[in-house]
Amino acid sequence: MSYLRFEKAVMTNLEESLRRELIRTNRSGAYSSSTLVDCNTRKYHGLLVVPVPELDDENHVLLSSLDCTVIQHGAEFNLGLHKYQGNNFSPKGHKYIREFDASKVPTTTYRVGGVILKKEVIFQHYEDRILIRYTLEDAHSATTLRFRPFLAFRSVRQFTHENMVASREYTEIDGGIKTCMYQGYPELFMQFSKKNQFVFQPDWYRGIEYPKEQERGYASNEDLYVPGYFEMPIKKGESIVFSGSTSQIKTSKLKSLFQEEVDERVPRDNFYHCLVTAAHQFHNREANDDRYLLAGYPWFKARARDTFIALPGLTLAIDEQDYFELVMQTAERGLREFMNGEPLTVKIYEMEKPDVPLWAIWAIQQYGKYAGRDRCFEKYGQLVKDIVRYIEDGQHPNLRLDDNGLLYSNGRDHAVTWMNSTANGRPVVPRSGYIVEFNALWYNALKFCASMAADQNDQEAADRLESMALKTKQSFVETFVNEYGYLLDYVDGNMMDWSVRPNMIFAVALDYSPLTQQQMKSVLDICTRELLTPKGLRSLSPKSGGYNPMYVGPQTQRDYAYHQGTAWPWLGGFYMEACLKLYKRTRLSFVERQMVGYEDEIDYHAIGTISELFDGNPPFHGRGAMSFAMNVAEILRTMKLLEKYSYQK
């Protein structure tokens, strides 16, 4: 039985099928995404969504959807599905779905009377091309297929509406047509592996509605342009391949290309394989061969903090050291350019955030545990030393090393930590001053750098760094440890934030902790009692003021909830690392039970991956972006840690 298989009862129940989404990606940042029943519910959904760097830095929906109609004896059965205003669905093609299987290639099987039609969809790895293979598995009489393409040619952040500017021109090409609605956009090539007839019948389909945008308090409807339809006969046992792309292809190659792409795919037959496939979806390769990790789909770009936090889990945890090195090569260039005050030549956002260099050292530390200390020092030893010196010398514009050994950062006016939501231009959670995870990371970095110096027999440097670390440790305990057994979230002069937040878990989970064993256990216990959910750690305890666990409603409402009680799986990864660090094998079964909460999500929201965040209260619904790199990464890293501790005596 397939791991990601859905029966007719689920597929024909729109309450169930519309909440389940699919994302297919390639290495350029392009993607294809919709719901299981191919009814777009977000403005970000589309069959072919590609970056258009000549226009802007956003992705653009070129081909929104492709409706297929089965024709027999003059009767037409449209397999498409669109939601229109007034909660009207048309043409209700989902009622013909017999089953859906996403274990290797997303495959939908339709049954219309005696006709059984199988549809398989794949996104080409290294081209902006969507491929769909239609196979007529059974039919008792002559059958014709008709295809209507719905075009948008717009940014994922906008909508298109009927207008007189859109070009209706098209050119017939091998197996189909090419067209372009607006100047500045690439041409869209729509081709079939079989000779067909294109009937020019231009029309606008008006009032298509996207319920996910309604939920988020945004405008939610648009008009889509249909230039006409393609029509061709199909025989029992025959397969026809459709290609939608920004480049033309020889149609004689379509069938073999589709099979080659299928053969490259790894079956998603268990939780781990689903996560590995999801990890690869974040890979991004630019024309100059720079490598990146996208922070998530469908709307995130490469972000510096996310890159370094996600990098070990998305690469080392699945034995892909080479990709760690490729991404780090690009990221190191960006880091050095920032530290040298030079213009960035890398496409990594938020490099200026003060904790970014600290997370870079943490990522390198994980590399050292995987590849060995000697190779780590050889490749990244100088970078680690340069980052520590950069911070020590006070060169960062918003990271000051005070005489007490603690790092100070001003976050009152602009969000500087991962809790970065804003409302009315101000941080919702204005974390400022001595920030708990910044200083836990700093202590860890000093100790790691000292150990590397000792390994290289540079005892003078090791002693100096150890002396700095000792000062940081003493001040950390004096500043953050309170009488209730947990850590203050941040301290800024007389301002102390007593909120119970998950950021203190890093002081326990990191390899080098400034806390005593008893202090670490106390912090972990409070995180367990007040923050732990089946979907990770809450961003705020229910007992703290301002607890707001439901990420729903208009944008402003969601901004206020974003870090005020919602649960985050990536934080759960550090929590579970802390459990295993302190209690070792005795907590293995506990951590394994926690992992079940994540596996439950693999077929419920975005199929085969993990959502950005979850409500902090039951039933812990997945929210935000459909696939989030740090979450996938930390679950994979936890699985690697479980494997490690399982073999320890």
N, C-alpha and C positions, 0 to 999 in steps of 0.2 A: 504493500500500500504506500502511496506517495506521502511524503512528509507535508507538502503544501498542496493539498487537494481539497476542493470544495464541491460538495454535491449540489444537485439541482435546487434543493430546498433553500440553501444559503444564497445561491446566485439569483434566484427569482424573487427573493425577499429583499426589496431595496433598503429596508431598514438595516439589514446585515451587510449587503454587498456594497452599498455606497460609502460605508465608513471604512472599507478596506481599499487601500491604494497600492499602486505599483510604481516603482521607479526603475528605469533602465538608463544607464549612463555610458558615455565613452570617455576617452582620456582628454578631450578638449574642453570639458565642462558642459558639453551639450547633453541633452537627455530626452527621454520620452516618458511620459507619466500620465496616468489616469486612474480610475477606479477599476475594480475587477470586471465590471460590466461595460467598461469603455464609455461611461457617462462622465464627462468632465465636471468636477464639482469645485475646482479652484481656477482662478485666472492663470495660475502657474501650470496647469495641466495642458498637455498637447502631445500629439504624436511625434512631432519634430520641433524641438526647442533648442535653439543654437545661439551661441554668442555672435554678435555682429560688431566687432571692434571698430569698424569704420563709423558706426553710429554712436556707440557709448559702451559702457562697461557692464551692461545688463545682458541677460539672455532674452531671446525673442521667439515668440510662438509663430512659426511659419505655417505648418500644417496642424490644425487643431484636431481633426478627426477624419476618419474615412469610413463612411457607411457602406455596408455591403448588403445588396438585395439579391435574394434567390428568386429566380423566375422559372416557373414550370406551367405549361399549358396556359400561358397568358396570365397566370395568377402571380402576384408579387408579394414577397415576404421580406420586409426590411429588418435586418438584424441590428440596426443602429439604436442608440438611445440618447436622448437629450432632454434636459430639464428646461422647461419654459416658465415664464411668469405665471403666477397663480397655481403653483404646484402641479403643473401639467407636464406629464412625461410623454414623449413621442419620439420614435414610432413604437416603443416598447418591445424592442428586439430581445430584451433579456429573457422574455418568457420562452424563447426557443433554446435557451442554454441548457444543455444536459449536465455538463460538468466543467470545472476549471482546474487545471493542474499547473503549478508554477515551480515544480521541483527542479527542472533544468531550463526549459524554455517556456515562458508563459503560453499555455495552450488552452483555447476555449473550444469545446465541442458543441455544435448546434444540431438540433434535430427539428426539421420542418417536414412533417408527414413522413414520407419515405426517404427524405434527403438527410444524410448525415454529413455535415461539413465541419472540418477541423481547421482552426486558425491558430497559427504559431507566430509569435512576434519576437523579434530580436533587434538589438541596437548594435550596429557595427562598432567594433572596438576602436579603430583608428580613423574612422571617417564619420562625418555628420550624416549618417544614413540610417533610416529606419527600414527594416525589411519585414515583410509579412508574407507568410506562406499559407495559401489556402489549398486544402486537399479535400476533394470530394470522395468520401469514404464509401458512400452508398447512394444510389439513386435508381429509380425504376423507370425513368423516362428522361427525355431530353431536358437538360438543365442549362440555364444561362445565369451568369453573375453580372451584376451592375454595381459600379462603385462611384460614390459621390464624395469628392474631397471638400472638406470645410476649411477655408483659408482664413487666417487672422492677420499675419504680417504686422505684429505689434510687440512692444516690450511686455515682459511678464508682469510689469507693474501698472499696465494701462489696459484699456479696453478699446475695441474697434467698433465703429458704428457705420451704418450705411452712409455712403458719401459719394460725391461725383468725381473725386480725385482718384480713387482707386482705378488702376488700369485693368481693363478687361482683355488686353491683348495676350495672345499665347502663340506659341510656335510648336508645330508638330515635330516630334523627334522619334528616334528609334523606340518603339514600344509605348509611346505616350506623348506627353507635352511638357513644355517648360513655360513658366509664367512668373511674373513679378508684379505685385500690386503697387508698390511705391518705390520711388527713386531712392537710391542709397542702400536698398536691401539686396541681398544675393538672389539670384534666380532659384526657383524651386523646380526641381526636375522630378516628375512623377512618371514612372515607367513600369511596365509589366513584362514578365518573361514570355508572355504569349501575345501574339498579334491581337489587337483589339480595335474597336471603333470608339473614338471620342466624339460625343455629341455636345456641341457648344450650346448651353442652355443657362446663361448667367442669371443668378438670382441671389438675393440676400435673405438669409434665414434670421428673422428678427426676434429679439427678446429671449435669447438663450441665457439661462440664469445659473449662477454658481453659488450653491448654498453655503460652502465654506467661507466665502467672502461675506455673505449675509451674517454669519455667526460672528465674524470679526468686526462687524460694524462698518464695512466698506460698501461702496457701490458694487453691484453684483450682476449686472446683465450687460450683454453686448449683442451685436449682430455679426454674423459670419457670412463670408462670401463663398458661394458655390459656383464655379465657372461652368459646370456641366457634369457629364458623367461618362465613365468608361464602361463598355459592355463587351462581353465575350462568352462563347459557349465553353462548357467544361464537361469532360467525360468522367465516368466513374473510375476512381483510382488515379486520376490526374491531379497534379499539383501546379499551381500558378503562384509566382512570387512577385510581390509589389515592392518597389523601391521608391522611397521619398527622400530626396537628398538635395544638397546645395551643389552637387556635381553630377555630370552625366556618367552613365555606365553602359557598357555593352550588355544588352539584355540577354545575350547568350551565356553570360557569366553568372546571372542572378541565382540560378538554382544551385550551382556549385558553391558560390559564395555563401549562400544561406547555410548550406550543410557544413562548410568549413567553420563558420561562426558557431554553429551548434556544437561541433566536435570540440571546440576550445572551452566550452562551458563546463564547469564542475557541477555535478548534481547537488542540489540543496536538499540532501536527504536526512540531515540532522541539524541540531541547533548550531553546532560549531561551523559546519559548512555554510550555513546561511550567513553567519557573521563574517566568515572569510570573504564570501562574495560581496557582502556589504562593504567590507574594508576596501576592497579593490575599487568600488564605485567612487571613492573619494579621491582616487589618483587623478592628477591633472598634469598634463604635459604640454608645455608651450612650444611654439615653433623653434625657438632657440635652444630647445632641449632642457630648459629649466623644469624641475619637478616640484610639484606642490601637493598639499593635501587640502581639499576643500573642507570647510568647517561643517557643511551639511547641505542637504537638498530639501526644497528646491531653490532657496533664495540666498544662501550664504556663499561668500567667496572664501579665499584663503585668508585666515586671520592668524596673527603671530602666536598669541597665547594658545589658541586651539591647536595650532600646528605642533607646538612642542609638547603639549599635554597628550595629544592623540598619537604622536609619532611612535613611541615604543609599542603601544598596543596594536596599532595597525600594521606594524612591520615585524618587530622582533618577536612578538607573541605568536606570530604565525610563520616564524623562521624565514623572514624576508629581509635579512640584514642589508642586502644590496640596495633595496629601496629606501631604507633608513638613510644610508649614506648619500643617495642621490638627492633626497629631499633636504638633508642637512647641508649638503653642498650649496644648494640654492639659498637656504635660510641663513647659513653662516655669512654668505655674501651680503645679505640684507642687514644682518646684525652689525657687521663691521662697517657697512656704509652708514648706518644710523649712529654708531658710536663715534665714527670719524666726522660726523656732521655733513655727510655727502648726500646728494640726491639718491633716492632709492632706485635701483634698476630692477628690482624684483616686484612681483605683483602680490605682495603680502601686506595686508592692512593691519593697522594698529600696532606697528612696530614700536611706537613711542610709549606704550603702556609700561609702567615702571616694573611690573613683575615679569615681563617677557624675558629678560636675560637670566632671571632666576630659574624660570621654567626651562630655559635652554640648557642650563647646567644640569637640572634634574633629568632631562631627556638623555644627555650624554652619560650621566651616571648609570642609567638603565642600559645603555649601550655597553658600558664597561662590564656590567654583570653578564651580558650575553656574549660579547665578542672577546672578552679578556681585557685585563687592565693594561697590558702592554700595547695592544692595538688601539685601545681607547686613548692612551696617552699620545701615541704616535699620530693619530688622526686629529684629536681634539684637545690635547693637553694645552697647547698654546692658547686656544680660544677660551678655555676655562680660566686660565691665568689672566688673560686680557680682560675678561668680563669682571672678574673679582677686582682687578686693579682699577678698572673703569668706575666701578661703584665706589670703591674705597677712596678714590681721588675726587669724588663728588662731581663727576662729569655729566651724569644723567640730569636732564632738566627738571625732573620731578622725583628724585630719589636721593635723599640726603642721609649720609651715615653720621649719626650723632656720636658724641664722646662716650655715651653709655654703651655703644656697640650695636644699637638698634637702628633700623632703617625707618626714615620718616618720609611720607608721601602726602601731598595735599590733594584730597579728593572731595573737598567741600563743594566746589563749583562744577567739576567735571568728574564723571565716574572713572576710576582708575583700576578697579578690580574686575573680576569676572562677573560680579553683581552690577551690571552696567545699564540697567533700565533707567530711562529718564522720563520725566513728565514736566511739561512746560519749560523744557530746556535745563532742568535741574535733576541731579541724581535722585531716584526714589529712595535709595539706601546710600546716603552720603558718607561712605566709609573713608576716614581720613586720619592722618597722624601715624602712630605705630599700628600697623595692620597685622593681625595675627599670622596669616599665612605668609605674608611677605617676610616676616622675621623668622618663621620656621624654615622657610626656604633658604634664607640667608645663612642661618646657622648650619644647615645641611650642606650648603655650597662651600662654606669655609672648611668644614670637616673633610669633605670630599677632596677639596683642593689640597688640603694638608696631607691627606693620605697619599695622593698622587705624588706630591713632592717627596714624601718619605720613600715611596717606591723607587723614585729616581735618585735617591741618596742625596737629595738637596735638603739636608737637615736644618739649615738656617731658615729656609723658606717655610719648612714644615713647622718649626717652632714658632715662627712669627704668626702663622695662620692659626695654630692651636691657641696661642695667646689671645688672638682676636676672637676666636670661637668661645673661649672661656668667658670673656667679658660679655659677649652676646648672650650666652647661656644664663649667666647670673641676672642680667637685666631682663631677659625674657620672662624668667620665673617671677621676678619682683613686679613686673609690669602687667602680665596677663593672668597669672594664676590667682583665682579668688577663693574666698573661704567656703564657697559652695561646691568646689570640686571640679569646676569647668574653667574655660578660658574666656576672658573678655574678647569681644570681637575686634575692637580697635580702641585705642586710647589716644586722645588728642588734648594734651594739657589737662585741664580739669574735667574734660568730657570723657566719660567711660561708657562704652556700649555694653550693657549687661545682657543683651539679647542672646538667647541660646541659638547659635547658628552653627552650620557644619564646618566652617572654615578652620575650626580648632582641630579637626581630625587630621590635618596635615602634620601637625606637631607630633602626632602619634605614629602615623603611617610612614613618614620619611625614614630613610636608613639611619640618619643621625638625628636624634631627638634631644632637645634641651631639657626635657622633663625626666623626672625619676620614674621608675617602674610603677610605683603606686600612683603617681600623678597621671601617667598615661592610662592606667586602668580606670581611674576615676572619670577621665574625659571620655573614654570609650563607653563606659557604663551610661553616662548621661546621653551620649549620642544614640545609644541603643534604646533607652527609655523614651526619649522625647523626639528624636529625629528619624529613626529608622522606619521605612515602609518597604513593601515588597518591590518597589520600583526605585530604590535608592534612598538617599538622605533628603529629608525636607530642608528647604533653605531657611526655615525659621520654625522654632518650636511652637506648638499650639498653646503653650503656656505663656508665650511672650506677647507683648502688645503688638497689634497690627497684623496678627496672623490672618492670612488671606489665601487659602489653599487652592481655590478654583480658578484656573486660567481660562476664563470664558468672558464673553461679552465684547463690547467695543474696545478699540485699541487702548484708550486711556485706562479703562478698567483692567485690562490685561497687563498693562505696564505696571500698575500698582500691585498686581498679584505675582509678577514674574519671579521675584526673589523673596516673597513674603509667606512662604509655606509650601510652594510647589516642590515636587520631588525630582531629583536628578540622578539618573543611574551612574554617571561618571563619578559623582561623589561617593556613591555606594562602592565603587571599585576601591577607593582609598580606605573606606571604612573596613572592607573585607580584608584588605592588606594589613590594616592595623590589628584586626582580630587574629589573623594567622601569625603575625609577628609576635604578639603577646602570648597567645595560647597554643600556637602551633597545631599539632594534629588533633588536639581535643576539640577544636572548633571546625574541623573539616566538614562534618555532617551539617553543622549550622550554616556554613557558607554555601554548601551544596543546595540546601533548602532555599536559601536566598536567591540562588540562580534560577530556580523554578519560576520565580516571579517575573524574570526577564524573558524566559522561554515562552511563557504564556502570551507575550506580546508579538511573537514572531509571525503569527497568522491573523492578527486582529486589527492592527492599524495599517502601517505600511508593511506589506508582506516581505518577510525575510530580513528586516532591519529593525532599528530601535528609534522611536520618536525622540524629539528634542527634550521634552519634559513631561511630567505627569502631575495630575492633580494630587495634592497632599492628603486628601481624604478619600475613603472608599467611594466608588470602586476604582479609583486611581486611573482615570481615563488618560490616554496619551494625547498630548497637545503639541502645538507649535509645528516646527519643521518635521517632515515625515521621516527623515533620516539624519542622524546627528553623529558626527565623527567621534567626539570625545566619549559618547556613551558606548558606541560599538567598541572603541579602543579599550576602554577600561573593563568591559565585560570579558573581552578576549584576554586581557592581561591577568584578570582574576582567574580565568580558566588555566592559564599557564602557571600561576602561583599554586592553584589547587594541585596541579600535576606535580609541582616541585615538592610541596609539603607531603603529598601522599607517599612519595618515595623516601622521605626522611624517616629515620628511626627515632 
